[in-house]
Amino acid sequence: MARPTPASARTTYYEDGHAWGEQEPSSVPLAVALFTVQDIALRRDEEKVNNVVRWSDFDRGGHFAAMEAPDLLLGDIREFFAAFR
C-alpha cells in the first residue's frame, strides 16, 4: 500500500480548496460546534462564505462528538433550532 507523502497530501488539500473556484456567500443559516479544537483561521474562513449564526466552542468531546459528548452536541443542536421556531 502506498503511503502518502507531504507533497501528495498538500496537493489534496490544495485541490479540495480550489476545485470549485470562488465560492459565493450562502444565505443558509449555519451553526458550528468545535469540540476541543482551537482554530481561529477556521472561523474566519467559514464566515467569508457562510451565514454563521451560531458558533460554539466546547472544552471536551472530539472528532466523534456524538459519542464522546452527546449531551453537549444535543444541547447545542436543540438551541440552534429553537431560534427558528
PDB file of N, CA, C and O in Angstrom:
ATOM      1  N   MET A   1       0.855  -1.177   0.000  1.00  0.00           N
ATOM      2  CA  MET A   1       0.000   0.000   0.000  1.00  0.00           C
ATOM      3  C   MET A   1       0.898   1.236   0.000  1.00  0.00           C
ATOM      4  O   MET A   1       1.833   1.330   0.796  1.00  0.00           O
ATOM      5  N   ALA A   2       0.621   2.157  -0.870  1.00  0.00           N
ATOM      6  CA  ALA A   2       1.426   3.378  -0.972  1.00  0.00           C
ATOM      7  C   ALA A   2       1.118   4.307   0.197  1.00  0.00           C
ATOM      8  O   ALA A   2      -0.031   4.451   0.616  1.00  0.00           O
ATOM      9  N   ARG A   3       2.149   4.918   0.700  1.00  0.00           N
ATOM     10  CA  ARG A   3       1.985   5.865   1.793  1.00  0.00           C
ATOM     11  C   ARG A   3       1.952   7.278   1.220  1.00  0.00           C
ATOM     12  O   ARG A   3       2.710   7.595   0.303  1.00  0.00           O
ATOM     13  N   PRO A   4       1.076   8.127   1.757  1.00  0.00           N
ATOM     14  CA  PRO A   4       1.043   9.499   1.258  1.00  0.00           C
ATOM     15  C   PRO A   4       2.301  10.250   1.698  1.00  0.00           C
ATOM     16  O   PRO A   4       2.801  10.066   2.808  1.00  0.00           O
ATOM     17  N   THR A   5       2.779  11.070   0.830  1.00  0.00           N
ATOM     18  CA  THR A   5       3.926  11.912   1.147  1.00  0.00           C
ATOM     19  C   THR A   5       3.399  13.299   1.496  1.00  0.00           C
ATOM     20  O   THR A   5       2.247  13.609   1.196  1.00  0.00           O
ATOM     21  N   PRO A   6       4.210  14.133   2.119  1.00  0.00           N
ATOM     22  CA  PRO A   6       3.752  15.501   2.399  1.00  0.00           C
ATOM     23  C   PRO A   6       3.298  16.230   1.136  1.00  0.00           C
ATOM     24  O   PRO A   6       2.326  16.984   1.168  1.00  0.00           O
ATOM     25  N   ALA A   7       3.994  16.007   0.035  1.00  0.00           N
ATOM     26  CA  ALA A   7       3.622  16.688  -1.211  1.00  0.00           C
ATOM     27  C   ALA A   7       2.258  16.219  -1.717  1.00  0.00           C
ATOM     28  O   ALA A   7       1.444  17.035  -2.149  1.00  0.00           O
ATOM     29  N   SER A   8       2.005  14.917  -1.665  1.00  0.00           N
ATOM     30  CA  SER A   8       0.713  14.431  -2.160  1.00  0.00           C
ATOM     31  C   SER A   8      -0.420  14.870  -1.226  1.00  0.00           C
ATOM     32  O   SER A   8      -1.520  15.167  -1.692  1.00  0.00           O
ATOM     33  N   ALA A   9      -0.168  14.915   0.066  1.00  0.00           N
ATOM     34  CA  ALA A   9      -1.178  15.389   0.994  1.00  0.00           C
ATOM     35  C   ALA A   9      -1.477  16.865   0.763  1.00  0.00           C
ATOM     36  O   ALA A   9      -2.637  17.277   0.782  1.00  0.00           O
ATOM     37  N   ARG A  10      -0.448  17.647   0.547  1.00  0.00           N
ATOM     38  CA  ARG A  10      -0.618  19.074   0.288  1.00  0.00           C
ATOM     39  C   ARG A  10      -1.423  19.279  -0.997  1.00  0.00           C
ATOM     40  O   ARG A  10      -2.285  20.156  -1.053  1.00  0.00           O
ATOM     41  N   THR A  11      -1.150  18.489  -2.011  1.00  0.00           N
ATOM     42  CA  THR A  11      -1.873  18.588  -3.278  1.00  0.00           C
ATOM     43  C   THR A  11      -3.360  18.315  -3.072  1.00  0.00           C
ATOM     44  O   THR A  11      -4.208  18.999  -3.643  1.00  0.00           O
ATOM     45  N   THR A  12      -3.663  17.332  -2.271  1.00  0.00           N
ATOM     46  CA  THR A  12      -5.063  17.007  -1.989  1.00  0.00           C
ATOM     47  C   THR A  12      -5.780  18.195  -1.359  1.00  0.00           C
ATOM     48  O   THR A  12      -6.884  18.544  -1.777  1.00  0.00           O
ATOM     49  N   TYR A  13      -5.169  18.812  -0.367  1.00  0.00           N
ATOM     50  CA  TYR A  13      -5.792  19.967   0.283  1.00  0.00           C
ATOM     51  C   TYR A  13      -5.913  21.145  -0.683  1.00  0.00           C
ATOM     52  O   TYR A  13      -6.924  21.848  -0.678  1.00  0.00           O
ATOM     53  N   TYR A  14      -4.899  21.361  -1.502  1.00  0.00           N
ATOM     54  CA  TYR A  14      -4.944  22.458  -2.469  1.00  0.00           C
ATOM     55  C   TYR A  14      -6.079  22.246  -3.463  1.00  0.00           C
ATOM     56  O   TYR A  14      -6.865  23.157  -3.721  1.00  0.00           O
ATOM     57  N   GLU A  15      -6.161  21.049  -4.015  1.00  0.00           N
ATOM     58  CA  GLU A  15      -7.202  20.766  -4.997  1.00  0.00           C
ATOM     59  C   GLU A  15      -8.588  20.857  -4.385  1.00  0.00           C
ATOM     60  O   GLU A  15      -9.523  21.333  -5.030  1.00  0.00           O
ATOM     61  N   ASP A  16      -8.728  20.409  -3.159  1.00  0.00           N
ATOM     62  CA  ASP A  16     -10.013  20.482  -2.480  1.00  0.00           C
ATOM     63  C   ASP A  16     -10.453  21.933  -2.310  1.00  0.00           C
ATOM     64  O   ASP A  16     -11.635  22.246  -2.449  1.00  0.00           O
ATOM     65  N   GLY A  17      -9.523  22.799  -2.016  1.00  0.00           N
ATOM     66  CA  GLY A  17      -9.857  24.203  -1.795  1.00  0.00           C
ATOM     67  C   GLY A  17     -10.036  25.008  -3.058  1.00  0.00           C
ATOM     68  O   GLY A  17     -10.627  26.087  -3.022  1.00  0.00           O
ATOM     69  N   HIS A  18      -9.537  24.508  -4.182  1.00  0.00           N
ATOM     70  CA  HIS A  18      -9.599  25.281  -5.420  1.00  0.00           C
ATOM     71  C   HIS A  18     -10.416  24.619  -6.531  1.00  0.00           C
ATOM     72  O   HIS A  18     -10.579  25.205  -7.601  1.00  0.00           O
ATOM     73  N   ALA A  19     -10.918  23.436  -6.301  1.00  0.00           N
ATOM     74  CA  ALA A  19     -11.593  22.687  -7.358  1.00  0.00           C
ATOM     75  C   ALA A  19     -12.865  23.377  -7.853  1.00  0.00           C
ATOM     76  O   ALA A  19     -13.194  23.298  -9.037  1.00  0.00           O
ATOM     77  N   TRP A  20     -13.563  24.038  -6.970  1.00  0.00           N
ATOM     78  CA  TRP A  20     -14.849  24.619  -7.347  1.00  0.00           C
ATOM     79  C   TRP A  20     -14.749  26.107  -7.650  1.00  0.00           C
ATOM     80  O   TRP A  20     -15.762  26.746  -7.934  1.00  0.00           O
ATOM     81  N   GLY A  21     -13.569  26.658  -7.597  1.00  0.00           N
ATOM     82  CA  GLY A  21     -13.414  28.084  -7.871  1.00  0.00           C
ATOM     83  C   GLY A  21     -13.860  28.926  -6.691  1.00  0.00           C
ATOM     84  O   GLY A  21     -13.965  28.439  -5.566  1.00  0.00           O
ATOM     85  N   GLU A  22     -14.114  30.165  -6.958  1.00  0.00           N
ATOM     86  CA  GLU A  22     -14.530  31.109  -5.909  1.00  0.00           C
ATOM     87  C   GLU A  22     -15.945  30.772  -5.454  1.00  0.00           C
ATOM     88  O   GLU A  22     -16.848  30.612  -6.275  1.00  0.00           O
ATOM     89  N   GLN A  23     -16.131  30.667  -4.152  1.00  0.00           N
ATOM     90  CA  GLN A  23     -17.452  30.357  -3.623  1.00  0.00           C
ATOM     91  C   GLN A  23     -18.246  31.634  -3.414  1.00  0.00           C
ATOM     92  O   GLN A  23     -17.706  32.659  -2.996  1.00  0.00           O
ATOM     93  N   GLU A  24     -19.530  31.557  -3.711  1.00  0.00           N
ATOM     94  CA  GLU A  24     -20.421  32.678  -3.446  1.00  0.00           C
ATOM     95  C   GLU A  24     -20.956  32.536  -2.026  1.00  0.00           C
ATOM     96  O   GLU A  24     -21.177  31.422  -1.552  1.00  0.00           O
ATOM     97  N   PRO A  25     -21.164  33.664  -1.347  1.00  0.00           N
ATOM     98  CA  PRO A  25     -21.696  33.600   0.020  1.00  0.00           C
ATOM     99  C   PRO A  25     -23.062  32.914   0.056  1.00  0.00           C
ATOM    100  O   PRO A  25     -23.882  33.084  -0.846  1.00  0.00           O
ATOM    101  N   SER A  26     -23.285  32.149   1.098  1.00  0.00           N
ATOM    102  CA  SER A  26     -24.547  31.442   1.283  1.00  0.00           C
ATOM    103  C   SER A  26     -25.417  32.199   2.277  1.00  0.00           C
ATOM    104  O   SER A  26     -24.912  32.789   3.232  1.00  0.00           O
ATOM    105  N   SER A  27     -26.720  32.180   2.051  1.00  0.00           N
ATOM    106  CA  SER A  27     -27.643  32.825   2.993  1.00  0.00           C
ATOM    107  C   SER A  27     -28.242  31.814   3.973  1.00  0.00           C
ATOM    108  O   SER A  27     -28.995  32.195   4.869  1.00  0.00           O
ATOM    109  N   VAL A  28     -27.919  30.545   3.812  1.00  0.00           N
ATOM    110  CA  VAL A  28     -28.446  29.491   4.677  1.00  0.00           C
ATOM    111  C   VAL A  28     -27.801  29.605   6.059  1.00  0.00           C
ATOM    112  O   VAL A  28     -26.574  29.647   6.158  1.00  0.00           O
ATOM    113  N   PRO A  29     -28.604  29.656   7.128  1.00  0.00           N
ATOM    114  CA  PRO A  29     -28.031  29.734   8.479  1.00  0.00           C
ATOM    115  C   PRO A  29     -27.178  28.508   8.786  1.00  0.00           C
ATOM    116  O   PRO A  29     -27.556  27.378   8.479  1.00  0.00           O
ATOM    117  N   LEU A  30     -26.029  28.753   9.392  1.00  0.00           N
ATOM    118  CA  LEU A  30     -25.090  27.675   9.706  1.00  0.00           C
ATOM    119  C   LEU A  30     -24.685  27.768  11.168  1.00  0.00           C
ATOM    120  O   LEU A  30     -24.406  28.853  11.679  1.00  0.00           O
ATOM    121  N   ALA A  31     -24.655  26.623  11.834  1.00  0.00           N
ATOM    122  CA  ALA A  31     -24.141  26.540  13.195  1.00  0.00           C
ATOM    123  C   ALA A  31     -22.885  25.690  13.171  1.00  0.00           C
ATOM    124  O   ALA A  31     -22.825  24.674  12.479  1.00  0.00           O
ATOM    125  N   VAL A  32     -21.885  26.109  13.927  1.00  0.00           N
ATOM    126  CA  VAL A  32     -20.627  25.374  14.015  1.00  0.00           C
ATOM    127  C   VAL A  32     -20.377  25.035  15.475  1.00  0.00           C
ATOM    128  O   VAL A  32     -20.482  25.899  16.345  1.00  0.00           O
ATOM    129  N   ALA A  33     -20.051  23.792  15.740  1.00  0.00           N
ATOM    130  CA  ALA A  33     -19.694  23.357  17.085  1.00  0.00           C
ATOM    131  C   ALA A  33     -18.305  22.741  17.019  1.00  0.00           C
ATOM    132  O   ALA A  33     -18.098  21.740  16.333  1.00  0.00           O
ATOM    133  N   LEU A  34     -17.358  23.332  17.726  1.00  0.00           N
ATOM    134  CA  LEU A  34     -15.993  22.811  17.757  1.00  0.00           C
ATOM    135  C   LEU A  34     -15.748  22.148  19.107  1.00  0.00           C
ATOM    136  O   LEU A  34     -15.969  22.741  20.162  1.00  0.00           O
ATOM    137  N   PHE A  35     -15.296  20.929  19.046  1.00  0.00           N
ATOM    138  CA  PHE A  35     -15.027  20.166  20.258  1.00  0.00           C
ATOM    139  C   PHE A  35     -13.527  20.017  20.432  1.00  0.00           C
ATOM    140  O   PHE A  35     -12.885  19.237  19.729  1.00  0.00           O
ATOM    141  N   THR A  36     -12.985  20.752  21.351  1.00  0.00           N
ATOM    142  CA  THR A  36     -11.568  20.770  21.739  1.00  0.00           C
ATOM    143  C   THR A  36     -10.630  21.179  20.601  1.00  0.00           C
ATOM    144  O   THR A  36      -9.442  20.861  20.639  1.00  0.00           O
ATOM    145  N   VAL A  37     -11.142  21.865  19.610  1.00  0.00           N
ATOM    146  CA  VAL A  37     -10.298  22.356  18.510  1.00  0.00           C
ATOM    147  C   VAL A  37     -10.273  23.878  18.586  1.00  0.00           C
ATOM    148  O   VAL A  37     -11.322  24.521  18.606  1.00  0.00           O
ATOM    149  N   GLN A  38      -9.114  24.432  18.626  1.00  0.00           N
ATOM    150  CA  GLN A  38      -8.966  25.884  18.645  1.00  0.00           C
ATOM    151  C   GLN A  38      -8.313  26.298  17.337  1.00  0.00           C
ATOM    152  O   GLN A  38      -7.095  26.204  17.189  1.00  0.00           O
ATOM    153  N   ASP A  39      -9.106  26.746  16.406  1.00  0.00           N
ATOM    154  CA  ASP A  39      -8.591  27.117  15.090  1.00  0.00           C
ATOM    155  C   ASP A  39      -9.205  28.439  14.671  1.00  0.00           C
ATOM    156  O   ASP A  39     -10.307  28.471  14.124  1.00  0.00           O
ATOM    157  N   ILE A  40      -8.501  29.522  14.922  1.00  0.00           N
ATOM    158  CA  ILE A  40      -9.003  30.860  14.613  1.00  0.00           C
ATOM    159  C   ILE A  40      -9.216  31.025  13.112  1.00  0.00           C
ATOM    160  O   ILE A  40     -10.191  31.652  12.698  1.00  0.00           O
ATOM    161  N   ALA A  41      -8.337  30.482  12.299  1.00  0.00           N
ATOM    162  CA  ALA A  41      -8.451  30.619  10.846  1.00  0.00           C
ATOM    163  C   ALA A  41      -9.722  29.948  10.327  1.00  0.00           C
ATOM    164  O   ALA A  41     -10.320  30.430   9.365  1.00  0.00           O
ATOM    165  N   LEU A  42     -10.136  28.859  10.937  1.00  0.00           N
ATOM    166  CA  LEU A  42     -11.331  28.163  10.503  1.00  0.00           C
ATOM    167  C   LEU A  42     -12.545  29.084  10.585  1.00  0.00           C
ATOM    168  O   LEU A  42     -13.341  29.143   9.649  1.00  0.00           O
ATOM    169  N   ARG A  43     -12.689  29.787  11.678  1.00  0.00           N
ATOM    170  CA  ARG A  43     -13.841  30.680  11.839  1.00  0.00           C
ATOM    171  C   ARG A  43     -13.804  31.795  10.797  1.00  0.00           C
ATOM    172  O   ARG A  43     -14.821  32.098  10.173  1.00  0.00           O
ATOM    173  N   ARG A  44     -12.663  32.388  10.613  1.00  0.00           N
ATOM    174  CA  ARG A  44     -12.533  33.470   9.632  1.00  0.00           C
ATOM    175  C   ARG A  44     -12.904  32.978   8.237  1.00  0.00           C
ATOM    176  O   ARG A  44     -13.624  33.655   7.504  1.00  0.00           O
ATOM    177  N   ASP A  45     -12.415  31.816   7.882  1.00  0.00           N
ATOM    178  CA  ASP A  45     -12.697  31.266   6.557  1.00  0.00           C
ATOM    179  C   ASP A  45     -14.169  30.905   6.380  1.00  0.00           C
ATOM    180  O   ASP A  45     -14.747  31.154   5.322  1.00  0.00           O
ATOM    181  N   GLU A  46     -14.772  30.325   7.401  1.00  0.00           N
ATOM    182  CA  GLU A  46     -16.182  29.951   7.307  1.00  0.00           C
ATOM    183  C   GLU A  46     -17.081  31.170   7.200  1.00  0.00           C
ATOM    184  O   GLU A  46     -18.064  31.151   6.460  1.00  0.00           O
ATOM    185  N   GLU A  47     -16.759  32.222   7.923  1.00  0.00           N
ATOM    186  CA  GLU A  47     -17.602  33.416   7.905  1.00  0.00           C
ATOM    187  C   GLU A  47     -17.512  34.172   6.580  1.00  0.00           C
ATOM    188  O   GLU A  47     -18.372  35.004   6.290  1.00  0.00           O
ATOM    189  N   LYS A  48     -16.499  33.900   5.783  1.00  0.00           N
ATOM    190  CA  LYS A  48     -16.386  34.540   4.470  1.00  0.00           C
ATOM    191  C   LYS A  48     -17.481  34.066   3.518  1.00  0.00           C
ATOM    192  O   LYS A  48     -18.018  34.864   2.749  1.00  0.00           O
ATOM    193  N   VAL A  49     -17.812  32.799   3.559  1.00  0.00           N
ATOM    194  CA  VAL A  49     -18.735  32.231   2.572  1.00  0.00           C
ATOM    195  C   VAL A  49     -20.009  31.636   3.172  1.00  0.00           C
ATOM    196  O   VAL A  49     -20.874  31.171   2.429  1.00  0.00           O
ATOM    197  N   ASN A  50     -20.140  31.640   4.479  1.00  0.00           N
ATOM    198  CA  ASN A  50     -21.318  31.064   5.121  1.00  0.00           C
ATOM    199  C   ASN A  50     -21.988  32.072   6.038  1.00  0.00           C
ATOM    200  O   ASN A  50     -21.345  32.994   6.540  1.00  0.00           O
ATOM    201  N   ASN A  51     -23.268  31.891   6.250  1.00  0.00           N
ATOM    202  CA  ASN A  51     -24.048  32.725   7.151  1.00  0.00           C
ATOM    203  C   ASN A  51     -24.005  32.091   8.550  1.00  0.00           C
ATOM    204  O   ASN A  51     -24.963  31.452   8.986  1.00  0.00           O
ATOM    205  N   VAL A  52     -22.889  32.279   9.232  1.00  0.00           N
ATOM    206  CA  VAL A  52     -22.698  31.660  10.553  1.00  0.00           C
ATOM    207  C   VAL A  52     -23.526  32.437  11.576  1.00  0.00           C
ATOM    208  O   VAL A  52     -23.251  33.602  11.863  1.00  0.00           O
ATOM    209  N   VAL A  53     -24.544  31.768  12.118  1.00  0.00           N
ATOM    210  CA  VAL A  53     -25.410  32.404  13.101  1.00  0.00           C
ATOM    211  C   VAL A  53     -25.153  31.890  14.517  1.00  0.00           C
ATOM    212  O   VAL A  53     -25.635  32.462  15.494  1.00  0.00           O
ATOM    213  N   ARG A  54     -24.392  30.809  14.611  1.00  0.00           N
ATOM    214  CA  ARG A  54     -24.064  30.254  15.933  1.00  0.00           C
ATOM    215  C   ARG A  54     -22.703  29.585  15.854  1.00  0.00           C
ATOM    216  O   ARG A  54     -22.426  28.803  14.945  1.00  0.00           O
ATOM    217  N   TRP A  55     -21.863  29.909  16.823  1.00  0.00           N
ATOM    218  CA  TRP A  55     -20.522  29.313  16.899  1.00  0.00           C
ATOM    219  C   TRP A  55     -20.305  28.884  18.337  1.00  0.00           C
ATOM    220  O   TRP A  55     -20.349  29.710  19.249  1.00  0.00           O
ATOM    221  N   SER A  56     -20.072  27.598  18.543  1.00  0.00           N
ATOM    222  CA  SER A  56     -19.894  27.071  19.895  1.00  0.00           C
ATOM    223  C   SER A  56     -18.550  26.364  20.004  1.00  0.00           C
ATOM    224  O   SER A  56     -18.203  25.527  19.171  1.00  0.00           O
ATOM    225  N   ASP A  57     -17.799  26.714  21.045  1.00  0.00           N
ATOM    226  CA  ASP A  57     -16.536  26.046  21.361  1.00  0.00           C
ATOM    227  C   ASP A  57     -16.729  25.257  22.650  1.00  0.00           C
ATOM    228  O   ASP A  57     -17.210  25.790  23.650  1.00  0.00           O
ATOM    229  N   PHE A  58     -16.353  23.996  22.618  1.00  0.00           N
ATOM    230  CA  PHE A  58     -16.502  23.143  23.788  1.00  0.00           C
ATOM    231  C   PHE A  58     -15.137  22.657  24.253  1.00  0.00           C
ATOM    232  O   PHE A  58     -14.221  22.487  23.448  1.00  0.00           O
ATOM    233  N   ASP A  59     -15.009  22.436  25.551  1.00  0.00           N
ATOM    234  CA  ASP A  59     -13.722  22.028  26.115  1.00  0.00           C
ATOM    235  C   ASP A  59     -13.577  20.512  26.248  1.00  0.00           C
ATOM    236  O   ASP A  59     -12.545  20.017  26.702  1.00  0.00           O
ATOM    237  N   ARG A  60     -14.607  19.788  25.853  1.00  0.00           N
ATOM    238  CA  ARG A  60     -14.489  18.332  25.830  1.00  0.00           C
ATOM    239  C   ARG A  60     -15.239  17.795  24.627  1.00  0.00           C
ATOM    240  O   ARG A  60     -16.022  18.503  23.993  1.00  0.00           O
ATOM    241  N   GLY A  61     -14.992  16.555  24.330  1.00  0.00           N
ATOM    242  CA  GLY A  61     -15.532  15.952  23.119  1.00  0.00           C
ATOM    243  C   GLY A  61     -14.374  15.735  22.164  1.00  0.00           C
ATOM    244  O   GLY A  61     -13.222  15.659  22.593  1.00  0.00           O
ATOM    245  N   GLY A  62     -14.655  15.638  20.920  1.00  0.00           N
ATOM    246  CA  GLY A  62     -13.603  15.426  19.945  1.00  0.00           C
ATOM    247  C   GLY A  62     -14.198  15.170  18.579  1.00  0.00           C
ATOM    248  O   GLY A  62     -15.307  15.617  18.284  1.00  0.00           O
ATOM    249  N   HIS A  63     -13.468  14.453  17.747  1.00  0.00           N
ATOM    250  CA  HIS A  63     -13.912  14.188  16.384  1.00  0.00           C
ATOM    251  C   HIS A  63     -15.237  13.431  16.362  1.00  0.00           C
ATOM    252  O   HIS A  63     -16.059  13.648  15.472  1.00  0.00           O
ATOM    253  N   PHE A  64     -15.445  12.565  17.314  1.00  0.00           N
ATOM    254  CA  PHE A  64     -16.685  11.801  17.401  1.00  0.00           C
ATOM    255  C   PHE A  64     -17.549  12.360  18.533  1.00  0.00           C
ATOM    256  O   PHE A  64     -17.862  11.654  19.492  1.00  0.00           O
ATOM    257  N   ALA A  65     -17.924  13.608  18.414  1.00  0.00           N
ATOM    258  CA  ALA A  65     -18.643  14.309  19.481  1.00  0.00           C
ATOM    259  C   ALA A  65     -19.945  13.624  19.862  1.00  0.00           C
ATOM    260  O   ALA A  65     -20.323  13.637  21.034  1.00  0.00           O
ATOM    261  N   ALA A  66     -20.634  13.031  18.907  1.00  0.00           N
ATOM    262  CA  ALA A  66     -21.898  12.366  19.214  1.00  0.00           C
ATOM    263  C   ALA A  66     -21.708  11.199  20.181  1.00  0.00           C
ATOM    264  O   ALA A  66     -22.631  10.849  20.917  1.00  0.00           O
ATOM    265  N   MET A  67     -20.523  10.597  20.183  1.00  0.00           N
ATOM    266  CA  MET A  67     -20.238   9.501  21.119  1.00  0.00           C
ATOM    267  C   MET A  67     -19.501  10.000  22.355  1.00  0.00           C
ATOM    268  O   MET A  67     -19.699   9.476  23.451  1.00  0.00           O
ATOM    269  N   GLU A  68     -18.647  11.019  22.182  1.00  0.00           N
ATOM    270  CA  GLU A  68     -17.786  11.462  23.271  1.00  0.00           C
ATOM    271  C   GLU A  68     -18.453  12.487  24.190  1.00  0.00           C
ATOM    272  O   GLU A  68     -18.168  12.524  25.387  1.00  0.00           O
ATOM    273  N   ALA A  69     -19.334  13.313  23.638  1.00  0.00           N
ATOM    274  CA  ALA A  69     -20.009  14.335  24.442  1.00  0.00           C
ATOM    275  C   ALA A  69     -21.419  14.550  23.894  1.00  0.00           C
ATOM    276  O   ALA A  69     -21.747  15.655  23.463  1.00  0.00           O
ATOM    277  N   PRO A  70     -22.256  13.515  23.905  1.00  0.00           N
ATOM    278  CA  PRO A  70     -23.587  13.641  23.310  1.00  0.00           C
ATOM    279  C   PRO A  70     -24.450  14.709  23.977  1.00  0.00           C
ATOM    280  O   PRO A  70     -25.279  15.336  23.318  1.00  0.00           O
ATOM    281  N   ASP A  71     -24.261  14.920  25.281  1.00  0.00           N
ATOM    282  CA  ASP A  71     -25.046  15.937  25.981  1.00  0.00           C
ATOM    283  C   ASP A  71     -24.751  17.337  25.441  1.00  0.00           C
ATOM    284  O   ASP A  71     -25.667  18.142  25.273  1.00  0.00           O
ATOM    285  N   LEU A  72     -23.490  17.625  25.171  1.00  0.00           N
ATOM    286  CA  LEU A  72     -23.123  18.936  24.635  1.00  0.00           C
ATOM    287  C   LEU A  72     -23.629  19.113  23.208  1.00  0.00           C
ATOM    288  O   LEU A  72     -24.178  20.160  22.864  1.00  0.00           O
ATOM    289  N   LEU A  73     -23.446  18.106  22.394  1.00  0.00           N
ATOM    290  CA  LEU A  73     -23.865  18.186  20.993  1.00  0.00           C
ATOM    291  C   LEU A  73     -25.374  18.333  20.885  1.00  0.00           C
ATOM    292  O   LEU A  73     -25.856  19.205  20.161  1.00  0.00           O
ATOM    293  N   LEU A  74     -26.118  17.510  21.579  1.00  0.00           N
ATOM    294  CA  LEU A  74     -27.576  17.561  21.520  1.00  0.00           C
ATOM    295  C   LEU A  74     -28.103  18.899  22.019  1.00  0.00           C
ATOM    296  O   LEU A  74     -29.006  19.479  21.415  1.00  0.00           O
ATOM    297  N   GLY A  75     -27.543  19.390  23.118  1.00  0.00           N
ATOM    298  CA  GLY A  75     -27.958  20.690  23.639  1.00  0.00           C
ATOM    299  C   GLY A  75     -27.703  21.811  22.647  1.00  0.00           C
ATOM    300  O   GLY A  75     -28.530  22.711  22.496  1.00  0.00           O
ATOM    301  N   ASP A  76     -26.572  21.764  21.977  1.00  0.00           N
ATOM    302  CA  ASP A  76     -26.235  22.794  21.006  1.00  0.00           C
ATOM    303  C   ASP A  76     -27.165  22.732  19.797  1.00  0.00           C
ATOM    304  O   ASP A  76     -27.611  23.771  19.308  1.00  0.00           O
ATOM    305  N   ILE A  77     -27.461  21.536  19.313  1.00  0.00           N
ATOM    306  CA  ILE A  77     -28.384  21.379  18.182  1.00  0.00           C
ATOM    307  C   ILE A  77     -29.771  21.885  18.557  1.00  0.00           C
ATOM    308  O   ILE A  77     -30.410  22.585  17.772  1.00  0.00           O
ATOM    309  N   ARG A  78     -30.234  21.538  19.740  1.00  0.00           N
ATOM    310  CA  ARG A  78     -31.565  21.990  20.184  1.00  0.00           C
ATOM    311  C   ARG A  78     -31.632  23.512  20.280  1.00  0.00           C
ATOM    312  O   ARG A  78     -32.620  24.112  19.858  1.00  0.00           O
ATOM    313  N   GLU A  79     -30.597  24.141  20.828  1.00  0.00           N
ATOM    314  CA  GLU A  79     -30.582  25.596  20.945  1.00  0.00           C
ATOM    315  C   GLU A  79     -30.562  26.260  19.572  1.00  0.00           C
ATOM    316  O   GLU A  79     -31.221  27.279  19.367  1.00  0.00           O
ATOM    317  N   PHE A  80     -29.819  25.697  18.640  1.00  0.00           N
ATOM    318  CA  PHE A  80     -29.767  26.262  17.294  1.00  0.00           C
ATOM    319  C   PHE A  80     -31.151  26.250  16.649  1.00  0.00           C
ATOM    320  O   PHE A  80     -31.601  27.276  16.140  1.00  0.00           O
ATOM    321  N   PHE A  81     -31.831  25.107  16.662  1.00  0.00           N
ATOM    322  CA  PHE A  81     -33.127  25.004  16.000  1.00  0.00           C
ATOM    323  C   PHE A  81     -34.232  25.712  16.774  1.00  0.00           C
ATOM    324  O   PHE A  81     -35.236  26.097  16.175  1.00  0.00           O
ATOM    325  N   ALA A  82     -34.083  25.895  18.070  1.00  0.00           N
ATOM    326  CA  ALA A  82     -35.087  26.617  18.852  1.00  0.00           C
ATOM    327  C   ALA A  82     -35.223  28.059  18.384  1.00  0.00           C
ATOM    328  O   ALA A  82     -36.292  28.657  18.506  1.00  0.00           O
ATOM    329  N   ALA A  83     -34.147  28.616  17.851  1.00  0.00           N
ATOM    330  CA  ALA A  83     -34.181  30.013  17.375  1.00  0.00           C
ATOM    331  C   ALA A  83     -35.055  30.166  16.137  1.00  0.00           C
ATOM    332  O   ALA A  83     -35.420  31.286  15.782  1.00  0.00           O
ATOM    333  N   PHE A  84     -35.402  29.057  15.469  1.00  0.00           N
ATOM    334  CA  PHE A  84     -36.182  29.131  14.244  1.00  0.00           C
ATOM    335  C   PHE A  84     -37.646  28.734  14.439  1.00  0.00           C
ATOM    336  O   PHE A  84     -38.377  28.559  13.464  1.00  0.00           O
ATOM    337  N   ARG A  85     -38.064  28.596  15.670  1.00  0.00           N
ATOM    338  CA  ARG A  85     -39.467  28.248  15.942  1.00  0.00           C
ATOM    339  C   ARG A  85     -40.344  29.448  15.807  1.00  0.00           C
ATOM    340  O   ARG A  85     -41.556  29.352  15.998  1.00  0.00           O
TER     341      ARG A  85
END
